[in-house]
Each structure stands twice: as structure tokens, then as C-alpha cells.
Amino acid sequence: MRLRVEFTTEPFDLEEAPAHAVAAREVIQKAQLDAVDVGPFGNTAEGEAAEVLEAVAALLRGSLGAGATRVSLQVNVIGEDTP
């Protein structure tokens, strides 16, 4: 199964990326995921279910540990692997 995760961290700072946003993006960029897209108002990544779920757990730990007061996540199933 493949999943797509979309996430944002708060509080926002339009002048400079806060430490919690940087931490979350670094986790996603280092994970073994496909189609990673990071931006100022939202981030997405796709991959195999196990890798996405592992990255989401690390993202939550990292961003909350770096000062996030809210993390908004959406995870969607985007397809099944075929043998």
C-alpha cells in the first residue's frame, strides 16, 4: 500500500522558518519517501506505508520537541502495490 502524507506545523512565522518546521522538513527529506514537496504553507510526501508511518512518527517527535504547538496531518491511501 502507498500513502500520501500532508502536514503543517504551528506556530507560523512568515519571516523565518521556525525550528519545528525545519525539524519536520528534515525528517521528511531524509526519509525514504517519494515525491517530497516542502513549502511555506504545507508539505507532502508519498511512499510505501511502512516508510510513511515511520516518518510521521519521527516528524511528530522532532517537531514537537523543537517547539511546535500544533501539527496538522492528513494521510491518504493512494494505491496498492501489484505483484
PLY file of the C-alpha trace (Angstrom):
ply
format ascii 1.0
element vertex 83
property float x
property float y
property float z
element edge 82
property int vertex1
property int vertex2
end_header
0.00 0.00 0.00
1.18 3.53 -0.78
0.34 6.55 1.35
0.49 10.30 0.93
1.07 12.48 3.98
0.33 16.19 4.07
1.38 18.19 7.13
1.89 21.62 8.62
3.38 22.71 11.93
2.49 25.72 14.01
3.01 28.42 15.14
3.66 30.07 11.79
6.38 32.63 11.21
6.32 34.27 7.78
9.72 35.93 8.29
11.79 32.85 9.06
11.14 29.11 9.21
10.73 28.16 12.88
12.88 25.37 14.35
9.90 22.99 14.49
9.19 23.46 10.77
12.84 22.89 9.90
12.93 19.75 12.06
9.81 18.33 10.38
11.09 19.06 6.89
14.48 17.50 7.62
12.80 14.29 8.81
10.70 14.07 5.65
13.57 14.92 3.33
15.84 12.28 4.93
13.16 9.56 4.93
13.00 7.07 2.10
9.92 8.65 0.55
8.94 9.65 -2.98
7.53 12.89 -4.32
8.59 15.05 -1.37
7.38 18.63 -1.69
8.10 21.15 1.07
6.73 24.65 1.14
5.91 27.52 3.46
2.25 26.57 3.97
2.26 22.81 3.63
4.36 19.77 2.89
3.61 16.48 1.17
5.38 13.19 0.62
4.46 9.78 -0.73
5.82 6.33 -0.19
5.26 2.81 0.99
3.05 2.60 4.07
5.76 1.42 6.47
8.14 4.22 5.49
5.46 6.91 5.63
4.26 5.80 9.06
7.82 5.66 10.38
8.48 9.15 9.01
5.26 10.50 10.55
6.27 9.21 13.99
9.72 10.81 13.64
8.15 14.02 12.32
5.89 14.28 15.37
8.73 13.62 17.80
11.06 16.06 16.07
8.67 18.94 15.50
7.04 18.77 18.95
10.49 18.51 20.52
11.54 21.61 18.59
8.64 23.73 19.84
5.62 23.02 17.64
2.35 23.73 19.43
0.26 22.04 16.75
0.92 19.56 13.97
-1.81 19.01 11.40
-1.61 15.76 9.45
-3.59 14.11 6.73
-2.72 10.63 5.50
-4.35 9.18 2.38
-4.11 5.78 0.75
-3.10 6.43 -2.84
-2.74 2.94 -4.26
-1.97 -0.70 -3.80
1.20 -2.42 -4.93
0.68 -5.01 -7.60
2.87 -8.14 -7.75
0 1
1 2
2 3
3 4
4 5
5 6
6 7
7 8
8 9
9 10
10 11
11 12
12 13
13 14
14 15
15 16
16 17
17 18
18 19
19 20
20 21
21 22
22 23
23 24
24 25
25 26
26 27
27 28
28 29
29 30
30 31
31 32
32 33
33 34
34 35
35 36
36 37
37 38
38 39
39 40
40 41
41 42
42 43
43 44
44 45
45 46
46 47
47 48
48 49
49 50
50 51
51 52
52 53
53 54
54 55
55 56
56 57
57 58
58 59
59 60
60 61
61 62
62 63
63 64
64 65
65 66
66 67
67 68
68 69
69 70
70 71
71 72
72 73
73 74
74 75
75 76
76 77
77 78
78 79
79 80
80 81
81 82
